[in-house]
Structures are given as structure tokens and as C-alpha cells.
Amino acid sequence: MQLAPSLSTTTFKQAFLRSMLQGLNAAASSSNNMSFEARKRAVKLAADVAMACARGRRAKWARALVADLSAKHQNNGALLKSMLGEMHERLVRVNNQHCCRIQRSKKILRRSHRMCSTARREKVLHASVVAKSMVKRRTKMLKKIIPGGEVLNGFSLLNEALDYVTSLQAQVELMRSLLKATEESNSNSRASSKDQLKQREGS
């Protein structure tokens, strides 16, 4: 089993903030022609891409997430290319290869299911079958949640899931910090404006 490479929280946060600010700058350059909802989507897109960039292309979920976002947000191609550079085309190409593997895997699973269905009907339902069924359902759900999870199994799926959740948690913490800093900055600006206004009135 090959584990996803570890990444320190400090390194991740620094890389995330660097990519996030780059994405926000790219979004701001075209925000005049964007609606409020479009700007919200652009910020969310920048946050997700920044998370993937900070984690690095060696993580399977990061590659899959960027390729999926690139396909869904083609109208924000300039933002993606600005944040990813050459990595944009490379990650999209890698994910296309994964999509082919997904289709092959689904065909194999369908054939295996047909072969085993007859034998299963002949067996009495017992605890081990119920347990296996539960594990399969939860594994299927996990595959849908984790970017690129469709082509992963066993420990590799769990490893990518843990890595993805850890990155999501760090993303949420950083976005909260950015929001708090923005609110404090706006509050200070308003207070400064009021002080200046009072000084003018007093003079």
C-alpha cells in the first residue's frame, strides 16, 4: 500500500493562502462583469483549487478535484489557469485517464455481480453477509464523497479519505481566519472614517 505523502499543517496553510490570494486576485480582475452569485461561486472555486494546489498533485484526490472543477467551471478557465499554470493541463489529462479506468472497473463489477448473484440466492442470510453489505454501502458512499474515489479501494481509499478530510478541515479554518481578518479590517476602516469625519466637523 502506498500512502499519500504527508504535509505539515503550516506548509499546507502557507501554500493554501498563497494560492487563494492568487485566485481572488484573478477573480477580482473580472468581477465587474459578474453577478453576486457568480462572485460567490468564484470564491468557492478559488478555495477548492487552492486546497488542491496546497496539497499537491501527488495526492489522488487533489488531481481528481482539479480536473472535476475544470470540467464543471469552464467559464472560469482563466481563474483556474492563473492558479494552476502548467499543472492545469497535466491534471486534466491525468483525470481523463482515470475516467477510462472507472468505466472498465464498472464493467468488471457488473460481470462479477452476475456470476455471484445465483450463488447468493442459494445461501441463507446471516450476520457476515449483512456486515459485508453494510461495508460495501459505506464504501460506495465514501467513493462518491472523495474526489477520484471511484478508482480507489481498500486502504488506498481510506488513506485518501483521511488526507482529504484533513485538508478540508484546514481549508475551513483558514477561510474563517480570512473572514475574521476581513471583518476586522472593514471595522477599523469604518472607525477611522468616523474619526476623520468628527475631526472635520470639529475644525
Residue pairs with C-beta under 8 A, 6 or more apart in sequence:
1 154
1 155
1 156
1 159
2 156
3 159
4 58
4 59
4 60
4 159
4 160
4 163
5 56
5 58
5 59
7 54
7 55
7 56
9 170
12 54
12 55
12 167
12 170
13 54
13 170
13 174
15 53
15 54
16 50
16 51
16 53
16 54
16 170
16 171
16 174
17 50
17 174
19 46
19 49
19 50
19 53
19 54
19 83
20 46
20 47
20 50
20 174
20 178
22 82
22 83
23 45
23 46
23 47
23 49
23 50
23 79
23 82
23 83
24 43
24 46
26 46
26 78
26 79
26 82
26 83
27 34
27 39
27 42
27 43
27 46
27 79
30 78
31 39
31 42
34 42
41 73
41 76
42 76
42 79
45 69
45 73
45 76
45 79
45 80
46 79
46 83
47 171
47 175
48 65
48 69
48 171
49 66
49 69
49 79
49 80
49 83
49 84
50 83
50 171
51 62
51 65
51 167
51 168
51 170
51 171
52 59
52 61
52 62
52 63
52 65
52 66
52 69
53 62
53 66
53 83
53 84
53 87
54 167
55 61
55 62
55 163
55 167
56 62
57 63
57 87
57 90
57 91
59 160
59 163
59 164
60 148
60 151
60 152
60 156
60 160
61 146
61 147
61 148
61 149
61 160
61 163
61 164
62 147
63 91
63 94
63 95
63 98
63 148
64 95
64 98
64 147
64 148
64 149
65 147
65 148
66 80
66 84
66 87
66 88
66 91
66 92
66 95
67 91
67 92
67 94
67 95
67 96
67 98
68 95
68 147
69 80
70 77
70 80
70 88
70 91
70 92
71 92
73 79
73 80
80 88
81 88
84 91
95 148
98 148
98 150
98 151
101 151
102 150
102 151
105 150
105 151
120 129
123 129
139 157
142 149
142 157
142 161
143 149
143 150
143 152
143 157
144 150
145 161
146 152
146 157
146 160
146 161
146 164
147 164
148 160
149 157
149 160
149 161
152 160
